[in-house]
């Protein structure tokens, strides 16, 4: 299933630029309604309502600066505005018996809802939770400050619905953003692991070959100097292959498609080339194919190629006495089995390195199994078993 395309950056920047002017215009429209209705001209509670609305408006005006200071500054703006509003609500209630009519207004609830949205969306978790609850209480309690009657209860109920809807939308946006960051981190980590595997599989393979060939050239330089030019040419060719692999990886990383492969998928042709190339190091290398190996799925053939490459690289590094290597690829109806045996087995002296760890992750990620160890006949064995339906299963699941 293809992932949804992200919003264009220009559209996102334009929406962010227009956000503050739109909110300020909304607050100004609410203030104009209050002035038209005479909310602040009530003889008893008008001044208190005006101070309360002014306090909430100041917090809204400070939000652009608070958002730049970080989530803690945004989070504490919510409790501050809520405490101020609840304090003025208490004062209005205490003076309600002296001839106050209503405590309704437009500017203050609009300002508190704006603060509520930013507190729940951008504030630090604990103070944001406290501030969200306090702001909802401040919005709901104001219509009931003077008198609890049918009209004030209806206004309080509508205010509750609006406040809960704003808080829910802000929390939903917060969770969506957190999930997007987690997915981006996971994709970034997977890309790093994939790059590490490809770097080890290809670059380490070529570099190990260069080292072994250089050691061989140094060993025969005194006895057979006529073999040195050929060994140097082979070292040059292997170095050129390593540079080609590096350029291919860098090109894939710089490509627009994040899913572009960092290295070409190796198939049976690449496996045959690996075994034939390994035989040029004075080692008898043999490839045995059983079954329709040419019809292996591309991703399965790529894992087979990596198994053989890692096994041969480890033979070069850790089994200098090896003289015979046998690679077997057996393709069945549902599985393909890969085995690499060599007669230069030696007891491991260190924990498994990055190569075997990455190879095990790659094989198990394809639904297969990997086993390495000494055989009963004294050989070192690498065994891998891969299901042929792994790629189809993942495609159907996607």
N, C-alpha and C positions, 0 to 999 in steps of 0.2 A: 504493500500500500504506500504510494508516494506521500512524502511529508508535505504539509501545507507550505506554500511559499510565504516568506516573511513579508511584512508590510514594507513598502519602499521607504528608505531612510528619509528622503525629502518630505514624504507625507507625515512620518512620525515627528520630525523636527518642526514641521509647520503646525501640527496639532499641539505640540508642547509650547510653541511660541504663543498660540492663540488662547491657551488655557487660562492664564492669569487675566488678560483683558476681559474674557468672557465672564469669569467669576466676579471681577470687580464691577462689571456692568450689571450683573444680576443683583449684587448687593446694593448698588445705587438705585436700581429700579425698586427694590424693596424699601429703601429709605424714602424714596419719593412717595410710595404708597402710604407709609406711616405719616409723612408730613401732610398728605392730602386728607387722611382720615382724622387727623388731629390726635394721634396716639400720645404725643409728647406734650399736648396742651391740656391734658386732664388736670383738674385743680389739685388733686391729692397725690396721685401716683405718677403723674406725667414726668416730673423731674427724675424720679427713680427709674422709670422705663427708659428715659433718654440716656441716663448714665449707663444703664445696663447694656443698651444697644450700642453705645459708643465703645464700651469695653470690648464687646464681642467683635466690633468692626476693627478695632486696633489689632486684635489678635489675627484677624484675617489679613490685614495689611502687612503684618510681620511674617506671615507664612512663607513668602518667597525667600526671605533672608534665613528663616529657620531651616528650610529644606536644604540650604547650602551648608548648614552647620552639622547636618547628620541626623540619623533617626532618633537619637535621644532628645535633641532640641525639639523636633516635631512632636514626639510623644508627650513631652511635658506641656506643650501648648494646649492639649486637650483637657487635662485636669485643671489647668489654670483657668481656662475659659469656663469650664463647668462649675468650678467653685465660685467664681465671680457671679455667674448667672444664678446659681442656687442661693447665694447670699442676697442678691437683689430680690429674688422671688420671696424669700423669707421677710424682707423689709416691706415688700408690697402687701403681703398677707397681714402683717402687723398693722398696717395703716389702712387696710381695706374697710374697716368700720367707720371711717371718717368721711364717707361719701364717694369712695372710688367706684367706678363703673365696671371696667374690664381691664385685664392685663394683656389683652391681645396685641400683637404687633407683627410686622413682616420682616423688618431688618434683622432683629436678634435671632429668630429661628433660622433664617437663611444663613446668617453668619455662623451660627453654631453647627448647622449641617455641613457647611464647607469645612470647618475645623474638624468635624467628626470624620468626614471622608478622608482627609489627609492624615489624621491620627491613626485610623484603622488601616490605611494603605501603606504609610511610610514610617510610622513610629516604631520605636523599639518595643519588643513583644510585651513585657510586663506592664510598663506605664501606659502603653497603648490600650491594653485590655481594660485597665482601670479607667482611663480617660474615655474610652468608648461607652462604657456603662454609665459613667457620670454625665456625659453629654446627652445620652438618650434620656436620662432622668431629668436633666435641666430642660430639654425641649418639651417633654411631656408634662412636667409639673407647672410650667408657667401659665397655661390657660386656666388652671385650677386655683391660682393664687388668691383671687378675690372671692370667688364663690363657686361651690360645686352645684351646678344645675345642668339641665339637659343640654343647653348650648355649649357650655364649657366642656362637658364630658365628650360631646361629639368632636369638638376641636382637639381635645387631648387624644382621642382615639385616632383621628386622622394624622395627628402629629406622630403618634407612635408608629403607625404604618410607614410613614415617610422616613422616619429616623431609622427604623429597622431595615427598610429597603436600602437606604444609603449605606448603612453599616455592612449589610450583607454584600452589596456590590463591591465595596472597598475591600472587604476580607477576601472575596472571590478573586478580585484582581491581584491581591497580595499572594494568594495561593498559586494562581496561574503563573505569576512572575517567578515565584520560588521553584515551581516545577520546571519552568523553562531553564532556570539557572542550573538545576540539577541535571537536566538532560544535556545541556551544553557542556557541563563538567564531565559527564559520563562519555559523551562523544569525544571530547578533547582527550580524555584518558585512553579511550580505545584507539584513537589515532596515534597517540604516543606509543602505546604498546605495539601497535601494528608497525610503526616505523622502527621501533627497536628490534622487532623480529626480522624485518626485511634487511635492516642494516647488518644484523648478525649473520643472517643466512647467506647474503650475497657478498658483502664486503669481507667478513671474516673468512669465508670460503676462499676468496681470491687471495687475501693477504696470507692465509695459512699456506696456500700453494706457493706463493712467492718466497716465503721463509724456507719451506722445505726444498724448493729448487735452488735457492741460494746456498743452503747448507750442502746440498749435493754437489753443486759446482765447486764449492770450496774444498770438498773432500777429494774430488777427482782432479783438481787443478795441478797437483804435483805429479800424479801418476799418469793421467791421460789428459794433457792440455788440449788435445784436439777436440775433446767433448765440451770444453768450456764455452765456445761461441754458440753452440746449439742450446746449451743451458741458459745462456744470457738472452738469446732470442726468445726462448720460452718464458723467461721471467718478464721480458718486455711485453709479450702478448698477454700474459696474465694481468700485468699492471694496467694495460689498456682496457681489458675487460672489466676490471674493477672501476676504472674511471667512467666507462660507459654505464655501469650499474648506478654509480653515484649520480651521474647527470640525469638518468632516467628518474631516480627518486626525487631529485630536486625539481625536475620538471613537473612531476605529478603533484608535489607539494605546492607549487606555484600555480597550478591549474585552477580554473574556476570551479570545477566539479570536485567537491570534497570527497566523493566516493571513488575517485579515480584510483586505480591500483598503483601502488608505489613501485611495483616491479611486474614484469610480464608473467602471466600464469604459466608455470612450467608444465609440460605434458610428457608423454612417453618419449617424444623426440629429444627433449631436454634431458631426460633420465639416461637415454642411450649415450648422449654426448658426455654426460658426467662420468659414466662408467668407462667409456672409451678414453676420455682424457685422463682418468685416474690410472689407467694402464700404462701411461707414458712415464710413470715415476719408478719404474723397475718393479712394479707389483703386477701380478697376474689378476686382472679384474674381469669378472664374467657376469653377464646379465642373462637371466633366465626368465622368459615371459610365458605365461600359461593363461590361455583364455583370450577373450576379445579385449585386450588392453587398449587397443586404439579407440574403442568406443566408450572409454571412461568419461564421465561428466567432467567439465572443465575444472570446477572447483575441487573435485576429488583428485583429479590428475595433478593439480597444483600441490595438494597436500602430499601426495606420493613423491613428487619431485623434492619437496622440502625434507621429507624423511630421509631420502637417499642422500641428499646434499649434506645434511647435518651428520649423518652416520659416516660418510666418507671424510668430512672435515675432521671429525673426532679421531678417525683412524690415522690421519696425517699427523695430528697433534700428539696423540697419546699412545700410538702403537708403531713406533719406528721399526720394530722387528717384523712387521707384517709383510708377508710375501704373497698371500692369496686372499682375495675378496670375492664373495659371491653375493650377488643381488638377485633376489627373486621377486617377481610381481605376478600374483595369481589373481585373475579377475573371474569372479563367479557371477551368479545371477543377482545376488543381493549384496555381496560384500567384495571388497578387494583386499588382499593380504600382501603386505610388503615385509620382506626380511632381508637383513644385511648381516652377513657373517664374515669374520676375518680370523686368521690364525695367529694374530699378534696380541691376544688378550692379555691384560695385566690387571691386577687388583686396583680399583680406584683409590687414589690417595687424597681426594678432596671431594666436598659435596658437589652435586650436579651444578653445572654452570648455567649461564643465561641461555645457551643454545638448547640444552635438553628441556629446561623449564619452558621456554617459548614454544618448543616443538610439542611438548605435552599439552600446552594450552591450545595450540592449533589443532592437534588431533582430536582432543576431547571436545573442542568447539564444533568440530565437524561430526560429532556423534560417535567417534571411534575410540579405540584404546591403544595404548603404547606400553611396551614392556622392553626393558633393557637389562642385560646382565650376562654373566658367563654361562656358557653351555656345558653340558656334561662331557663333551669331547674336547674341552679346553679352548674353544673358540669364544669370541665375544659376539653377542647376538643383539640385534635390534629388531623388534617385532611390532608391526602396526597393523591394525585391522580397521577398515573404514566401511561404513554402509554406503551403498551406491545411491540410496534414496534420500540422503541427508539434505542435498541441495533442493530436491523437489519438496521435501517436507517443510523446509524453511520458507520456500517461495509460497506454498499454500498457506502457511501460517501468517505470512505478511499480508 
